[in-house]
Amino acid sequence: MTGSILFQAIIFLAGAILCVSIAKKLGLSSVLGYLLAGVLIGPYALGFIGEEGQDIMHFAEFGVVVMLFLIGLEIEPKNFWNMRKTIVGLGGIQVAGTMLLSYFLFTLLGYDWKVSLVISMAVALSSTAIALQTIKEKGLMDTNFGTSAFSILLFQDIIVIFMIGAIPLMSNSREVTTKESTLNSTNLLDSLPLGFQTLAIILSVVLIIVAGKYLIVPMLRKVAKTDVRELLIAAAFLIVFGISFIMEYVGLSPALGAFLGGVVLSNSEFKHELESTLEPFKNLMLGLFFMAVGASINFIVIANNPFTIGGVLIAIVVIKALVLFIAGRIFNLKLDQNLLLTFSLAQIGEFAFVLLSFAFQSNILEQKELDMMLVITALTMALTPIIGLLNERLILPNLGTKESIKRPMDHIAKSQKIILVGFGHFGSTIGRFLRSHGVEATILDHDSNRVDFLRKMGFEVYYGDATRLDLLESAGIAEAKIIICATNKLSVSKEINKIIKAKYPHVELMIRAKDRYDAYELLNLGLENIYRESLETSLTLAKDVLGKIGFKKETLTQQVKNFIKYDEESLRRLASEPERNETYIFKARKELEQQEKFLNEDFKRGLVEFDEHSDCKNIK
């Protein structure tokens, strides 16, 4: 019964739901919850999954591939090219520095030079899955830390190709290995001379670029015309599976291929549709991957060599953290951003499983060495969320960005009656307008570089996560009258709303909504002061267009006010409907018709004065 695929699915899903829920309840990362679930259901704890764990790991790694495809969709080719110095510079320093120090470490421990070199290559790699999932979960992708971490991880995904290619050159049984790989390998690079291997790599990349423009986009257009959503989901998976298969067949990283495919499609009209289609599947498969990592931790090996494994584990984390910190300093990252980078990438990554297993097959590593490194790899991945939590709770508050000496915390807490959360393009406009009228606001922002800039501009500022109660209290929320959520992250606004309702109901909350659907969610939470970021800008443009073709300015100004009034009323009536279902579409169409009818009646009845002598009569 326990071998049934249905039973296995139930165990994985139940373990995920239970452990991740507990982790989030305790304020921990979901990654830690998944890892704990894997440990509990694994062969060395409750034993619900056993030898199948390795097969699950291979399938679960597809979540990493989908994640990199989606990240590629978010990066336009021009921006990718602009990042080349950061990718090569930061990534190169991290990989070279980590390999060098790790090589010396394992040589000093008495390992053969080939073994030391292979292990140092594996140690140089970090976990794309854990790092990027944590960065996205905390909304830090657009910070300097997020960009730097992504650049290093991308460089690692590229360099791992050459690492895998170098392993056969170090094989201790070349004749046997070559013969077996020729008979059994489906890897194209293995069967090609060295010069042709380079050509095959270049042609693979070119094939993805050409296919993206001349094959994938036309195919998606054909699928879109059918109006069958299931076909679009199938097409999205076909793209990712196809690119991954080609790259794996050639002998390159499937994750790198998926990323390139995403970059190629980032300028297409299907970008957002592909993102919304694949996002739920990506999160589920990444969760499965983290659980597989937890299940792969061999506690028998740990029990047999606790001090050796513990010592090597600590040494590896220290080496990686040291190199990452130095690399961040070279690229002028602020201390708090650098600490986040240091502790987020100090683990060994998922590609190390592939690299170490390949080295074992090539007779470079012995079974004992392989077992030890696989356990250490899994342990570093499992410890990453815990290290990140310690950094966030203990180190950053003491060593991160501090408040300016000229602006003591108690002065800010008492003097400012308005707290402004988020100081991007939207928030900075609000802050500047308030200050121009002699009204100061305490500004909370999660980007330390932006914090430094704000201080130079003379704004009162705190660095930190505005969803933390202690930070809001330090900013003076107890005496504040208004808190403005100018961030574009709906999750942050919703969390602040919870805090305000529970602890400080006297504070009035005014919230930015990115679009109509965010506004629906906020309305359903009982919030009233909601400001859609594009509504009035769009109407201003439309008003100016009509003004240029002959409509009277006063007429248009009044009509804009009427439009906003009718649209706000419609927004509240539609908020209770589920998004984009048939009932919503029907009611939304009726609301649009009603709005246009009211505006037209206002116009004709003379409630809005119209200049009969305007040039609009010439418009056809």
Backbone hydrogen bonds, N-H to C=O, Kabsch-Sander energy under -0.5 kcal/mol:
donor,donor_aa,acceptor,acceptor_aa,energy
4,S,1,M,-1.5
8,Q,4,S,-2.3
9,A,5,I,-2.2
10,I,6,L,-2.4
11,I,7,F,-2.4
12,F,8,Q,-2.5
13,L,9,A,-2.6
14,A,10,I,-2.8
15,G,11,I,-2.6
16,A,12,F,-2.3
17,I,13,L,-2.6
18,L,14,A,-2.4
19,C,15,G,-2.4
20,V,16,A,-2.4
21,S,17,I,-1.5
22,I,18,L,-1.9
23,A,19,C,-2.4
24,K,20,V,-2.6
25,K,21,S,-2.0
26,L,22,I,-1.7
27,G,24,K,-1.2
28,L,23,A,-3.3
33,G,29,S,-1.2
34,Y,30,S,-2.3
35,L,31,V,-2.5
36,L,32,L,-2.4
37,A,33,G,-2.2
38,G,34,Y,-2.3
39,V,35,L,-2.1
40,L,36,L,-2.4
41,I,37,A,-2.3
42,G,38,G,-0.9
45,A,42,G,-1.4
46,L,40,L,-2.4
47,G,42,G,-2.6
49,I,41,I,-2.1
53,G,50,G,-1.8
54,Q,51,E,-0.8
56,I,52,E,-2.3
57,M,53,G,-2.1
58,H,54,Q,-1.8
59,F,55,D,-2.0
60,A,56,I,-3.1
61,E,57,M,-1.7
62,F,59,F,-1.6
63,G,60,A,-2.1
64,V,61,E,-0.7
65,V,61,E,-1.3
66,V,62,F,-2.5
67,M,63,G,-2.2
68,L,64,V,-2.1
69,F,65,V,-1.9
70,L,66,V,-2.2
71,I,67,M,-2.1
72,G,68,L,-2.2
73,L,69,F,-1.6
74,E,70,L,-0.9
74,E,71,I,-0.7
75,I,71,I,-0.5
75,I,72,G,-1.2
76,E,74,E,-0.6
80,F,76,E,-2.3
81,W,77,P,-2.3
82,N,78,K,-1.9
83,M,79,N,-1.0
83,M,80,F,-0.5
84,R,81,W,-1.6
87,I,83,M,-2.7
88,V,84,R,-2.6
89,G,85,K,-2.7
90,L,86,T,-1.7
91,G,86,T,-0.9
91,G,87,I,-1.1
92,G,88,V,-1.8
93,I,89,G,-2.3
94,Q,90,L,-2.4
95,V,91,G,-2.6
96,A,92,G,-2.5
97,G,93,I,-2.5
98,T,94,Q,-2.2
99,M,95,V,-2.4
100,L,96,A,-2.2
101,L,97,G,-2.1
102,S,98,T,-2.4
103,Y,99,M,-2.4
104,F,100,L,-1.9
105,L,101,L,-2.0
106,F,102,S,-2.5
107,T,103,Y,-2.0
108,L,104,F,-2.3
109,L,105,L,-1.3
110,G,107,T,-1.5
111,Y,106,F,-2.2
116,S,112,D,-2.8
117,L,113,W,-2.2
118,V,114,K,-2.4
119,I,115,V,-2.6
120,S,116,S,-2.3
121,M,117,L,-1.9
122,A,118,V,-2.0
123,V,119,I,-2.7
124,A,120,S,-1.6
125,L,121,M,-0.5
125,L,122,A,-1.1
128,T,126,S,-0.9
131,A,127,S,-2.2
132,L,128,T,-2.2
133,Q,129,A,-1.8
134,T,130,I,-2.1
135,I,131,A,-2.4
136,K,132,L,-2.7
137,E,133,Q,-2.3
138,K,134,T,-1.8
139,G,136,K,-1.1
140,L,135,I,-2.7
143,T,140,L,-1.4
146,G,140,L,-0.7
147,T,143,T,-2.4
148,S,144,N,-2.4
149,A,145,F,-2.7
150,F,146,G,-2.3
151,S,147,T,-2.1
152,I,148,S,-2.2
153,L,149,A,-2.4
154,L,150,F,-2.4
155,F,151,S,-2.1
156,Q,152,I,-2.2
157,D,153,L,-2.0
158,I,154,L,-1.4
159,I,155,F,-2.9
160,V,156,Q,-2.0
161,I,158,I,-1.1
162,F,158,I,-0.6
163,M,159,I,-1.8
164,I,160,V,-2.6
165,G,161,I,-1.8
166,A,162,F,-1.3
167,I,163,M,-1.1
169,L,166,A,-0.6
170,M,166,A,-0.6
170,M,167,I,-1.6
171,S,168,P,-1.0
172,N,362,S,-1.0
173,S,362,S,-0.5
174,R,171,S,-0.5
177,T,173,S,-2.8
178,T,174,R,-3.1
179,K,175,E,-2.1
180,E,176,V,-2.8
181,S,177,T,-3.0
182,T,178,T,-2.0
183,L,179,K,-1.7
184,N,180,E,-2.8
185,S,181,S,-2.3
188,L,186,T,-0.6
188,L,249,Y,-3.4
189,L,250,V,-1.6
191,S,187,N,-0.7
191,S,188,L,-0.9
192,L,189,L,-1.3
197,Q,193,P,-1.6
198,T,194,L,-1.3
199,L,195,G,-1.3
200,A,196,F,-2.5
201,I,197,Q,-2.0
202,I,198,T,-2.2
203,L,199,L,-2.6
204,S,200,A,-1.9
205,V,201,I,-1.9
206,V,202,I,-2.4
207,L,203,L,-2.6
208,I,204,S,-1.9
209,I,205,V,-2.0
210,V,206,V,-2.8
211,A,207,L,-2.8
212,G,208,I,-2.2
213,K,209,I,-1.5
214,Y,210,V,-2.9
215,L,211,A,-2.0
216,I,211,A,-3.4
217,V,212,G,-1.4
219,M,215,L,-1.8
220,L,216,I,-2.5
221,R,217,V,-2.0
222,K,218,P,-1.9
223,V,219,M,-2.3
224,A,220,L,-2.6
225,K,221,R,-1.4
226,T,222,K,-0.6
226,T,223,V,-1.2
227,D,224,A,-1.1
228,V,223,V,-0.6
229,R,227,D,-0.7
231,L,228,V,-0.8
232,L,228,V,-1.1
233,I,229,R,-2.0
234,A,230,E,-2.4
235,A,231,L,-2.6
236,A,232,L,-2.3
237,F,233,I,-2.1
238,L,234,A,-2.3
239,I,235,A,-2.2
240,V,236,A,-1.8
241,F,237,F,-3.2
242,G,238,L,-2.7
243,I,239,I,-2.5
244,S,240,V,-2.3
245,F,241,F,-2.6
246,I,242,G,-2.2
247,M,243,I,-2.3
248,E,244,S,-2.5
249,Y,245,F,-2.7
250,V,246,I,-2.1
251,G,247,M,-1.7
252,L,247,M,-3.3
257,G,253,S,-2.1
258,A,254,P,-2.5
259,F,255,A,-2.1
260,L,256,L,-2.4
261,G,257,G,-2.4
262,G,258,A,-2.2
263,V,259,F,-2.3
264,V,260,L,-2.4
265,L,261,G,-1.7
266,S,263,V,-1.0
267,N,264,V,-0.5
268,S,265,L,-1.5
271,K,268,S,-1.2
274,L,270,F,-2.6
275,E,271,K,-2.0
276,S,272,H,-2.5
277,T,273,E,-1.8
278,L,274,L,-2.3
279,E,275,E,-2.0
282,K,278,L,-2.5
283,N,279,E,-2.1
284,L,280,P,-1.7
285,M,281,F,-2.5
286,L,282,K,-2.6
287,G,283,N,-2.0
288,L,284,L,-1.9
289,F,285,M,-2.2
290,F,286,L,-2.5
291,M,287,G,-2.0
292,A,288,L,-2.2
293,V,289,F,-2.1
294,G,290,F,-2.1
295,A,291,M,-2.4
296,S,292,A,-1.2
297,I,294,G,-1.1
298,N,296,S,-0.6
299,F,297,I,-1.0
302,I,298,N,-1.6
303,A,299,F,-2.2
304,N,300,I,-1.8
305,N,301,V,-1.6
309,I,305,N,-2.4
310,G,306,P,-2.3
311,G,307,F,-2.6
312,V,308,T,-2.6
313,L,309,I,-2.5
314,I,310,G,-2.2
315,A,311,G,-2.3
316,I,312,V,-2.6
317,V,313,L,-2.2
318,V,314,I,-2.4
319,I,315,A,-2.5
320,K,316,I,-2.7
321,A,317,V,-2.5
322,L,318,V,-2.5
323,V,319,I,-2.4
324,L,320,K,-2.4
325,F,321,A,-2.4
326,I,322,L,-2.2
327,A,323,V,-2.6
328,G,324,L,-2.4
329,R,325,F,-2.0
330,I,326,I,-2.4
331,F,327,A,-1.6
332,N,329,R,-1.7
333,L,328,G,-2.6
338,N,334,K,-2.9
339,L,335,L,-2.4
340,L,336,D,-1.9
341,L,337,Q,-2.1
342,T,338,N,-2.7
343,F,339,L,-2.3
344,S,340,L,-1.7
345,L,341,L,-1.5
349,G,125,L,-1.1
352,A,349,G,-1.4
353,F,350,E,-1.2
354,V,350,E,-0.7
355,L,351,F,-2.5
356,L,352,A,-3.0
357,S,353,F,-1.8
358,F,354,V,-2.3
359,A,355,L,-2.0
360,F,356,L,-1.9
361,Q,357,S,-2.1
362,S,358,F,-1.5
363,N,360,F,-1.6
364,I,359,A,-2.7
365,L,359,A,-0.9
370,L,366,E,-2.5
371,D,367,Q,-2.8
372,M,368,K,-2.1
373,M,369,E,-2.2
374,L,370,L,-2.5
375,V,371,D,-2.0
376,I,372,M,-2.4
377,T,373,M,-2.6
378,A,374,L,-2.3
379,L,375,V,-2.6
380,T,376,I,-2.6
381,M,377,T,-1.8
382,A,378,A,-2.2
383,L,379,L,-2.3
384,T,380,T,-1.0
387,I,383,L,-2.8
388,G,384,T,-2.8
389,L,385,P,-1.9
390,L,386,I,-2.3
391,N,387,I,-2.4
392,E,388,G,-2.3
393,R,389,L,-2.6
394,L,390,L,-2.7
395,I,390,L,-1.3
396,L,391,N,-3.2
398,N,395,I,-1.0
399,L,395,I,-2.8
400,G,396,L,-2.7
407,R,404,S,-1.2
412,I,408,P,-1.6
413,A,409,M,-2.5
414,K,410,D,-1.4
415,S,411,H,-2.2
416,Q,412,I,-1.5
419,I,482,I,-2.2
420,L,442,T,-3.3
421,V,419,I,-0.6
421,V,484,I,-3.3
422,G,420,L,-0.7
422,G,444,L,-2.9
428,S,424,G,-2.7
429,T,425,H,-1.1
430,I,426,F,-1.5
431,G,427,G,-2.7
432,R,428,S,-2.5
433,F,429,T,-2.1
434,L,430,I,-2.4
435,R,431,G,-2.3
436,S,432,R,-2.0
437,H,433,F,-0.6
437,H,434,L,-1.1
438,G,435,R,-2.0
439,V,434,L,-2.4
440,E,438,G,-0.6
442,T,418,I,-2.6
443,I,441,A,-0.5
443,I,460,E,-2.1
444,L,420,L,-2.6
445,D,462,Y,-1.8
448,S,446,H,-0.6
451,V,447,D,-2.0
452,D,448,S,-2.2
453,F,449,N,-1.8
454,L,450,R,-2.5
455,R,451,V,-2.1
456,K,452,D,-1.7
457,M,453,F,-1.4
458,G,455,R,-1.2
459,F,454,L,-2.4
460,E,441,A,-0.5
462,Y,443,I,-2.4
464,G,445,D,-1.9
466,A,464,G,-0.7
468,R,465,D,-1.8
469,L,467,T,-0.5
472,L,468,R,-1.9
473,E,469,L,-2.5
474,S,470,D,-1.9
475,A,471,L,-1.8
476,G,473,E,-1.2
477,I,472,L,-1.8
479,E,476,G,-0.9
480,A,476,G,-0.9
481,K,417,K,-2.9
482,I,417,K,-2.0
483,I,508,E,-2.5
484,I,419,I,-3.4
485,C,483,I,-0.6
485,C,510,M,-2.8
486,A,421,V,-2.3
486,A,484,I,-1.0
490,L,488,N,-0.8
492,V,489,K,-0.5
493,S,489,K,-1.6
494,K,490,L,-2.5
495,E,491,S,-1.9
496,I,492,V,-2.4
497,N,493,S,-2.1
498,K,494,K,-1.7
499,I,495,E,-1.8
500,I,496,I,-2.7
501,K,497,N,-2.5
502,A,498,K,-2.2
503,K,499,I,-2.9
504,Y,499,I,-0.8
504,Y,500,I,-0.9
507,V,504,Y,-1.7
508,E,481,K,-2.9
510,M,483,I,-2.4
511,I,529,N,-2.9
512,R,485,C,-2.6
513,A,531,Y,-2.6
519,A,515,D,-1.9
520,Y,516,R,-1.9
521,E,517,Y,-1.8
522,L,518,D,-2.2
523,L,519,A,-2.6
524,N,520,Y,-2.3
525,L,521,E,-0.6
525,L,522,L,-0.7
526,G,523,L,-1.9
527,L,522,L,-1.9
530,I,528,E,-1.9
531,Y,511,I,-2.7
532,R,530,I,-0.5
533,E,513,A,-2.2
535,L,532,R,-0.7
536,E,532,R,-0.5
538,S,534,S,-2.2
539,L,535,L,-2.0
540,T,536,E,-2.3
541,L,537,T,-2.1
542,A,538,S,-2.3
543,K,539,L,-2.9
544,D,540,T,-2.3
545,V,541,L,-2.2
546,L,542,A,-2.2
547,G,543,K,-2.3
548,K,544,D,-2.0
549,I,545,V,-0.9
550,G,547,G,-1.1
551,F,546,L,-2.3
556,L,552,K,-2.1
557,T,553,K,-2.3
558,Q,554,E,-1.8
559,Q,555,T,-2.1
560,V,556,L,-2.4
561,K,557,T,-1.6
562,N,558,Q,-2.1
563,F,559,Q,-2.6
564,I,560,V,-2.4
565,K,561,K,-2.1
566,Y,562,N,-2.7
567,D,563,F,-2.6
568,E,564,I,-2.5
569,E,565,K,-1.9
570,S,566,Y,-2.2
571,L,567,D,-2.5
572,R,568,E,-1.8
573,R,569,E,-1.5
574,L,570,S,-2.1
575,A,571,L,-1.1
577,E,574,L,-1.8
581,N,578,P,-0.9
585,I,581,N,-2.5
586,F,582,E,-2.3
587,K,583,T,-2.5
588,A,584,Y,-3.1
589,R,585,I,-2.2
590,K,586,F,-1.8
591,E,587,K,-2.4
592,L,588,A,-2.4
593,E,589,R,-2.3
594,Q,590,K,-2.4
595,Q,591,E,-2.7
596,E,592,L,-2.4
597,K,593,E,-2.1
598,F,594,Q,-2.6
599,L,595,Q,-2.5
600,N,596,E,-2.1
601,E,597,K,-2.3
602,D,598,F,-2.7
603,F,599,L,-2.0
604,K,600,N,-2.4
605,R,601,E,-3.0
606,G,602,D,-0.8
607,L,602,D,-1.1
608,V,602,D,-1.4
609,E,607,L,-0.5
612,E,610,F,-0.9
614,S,611,D,-1.8
615,D,550,G,-0.7
616,C,550,G,-0.6
617,K,614,S,-0.7
618,N,615,D,-2.0
619,I,616,C,-1.8
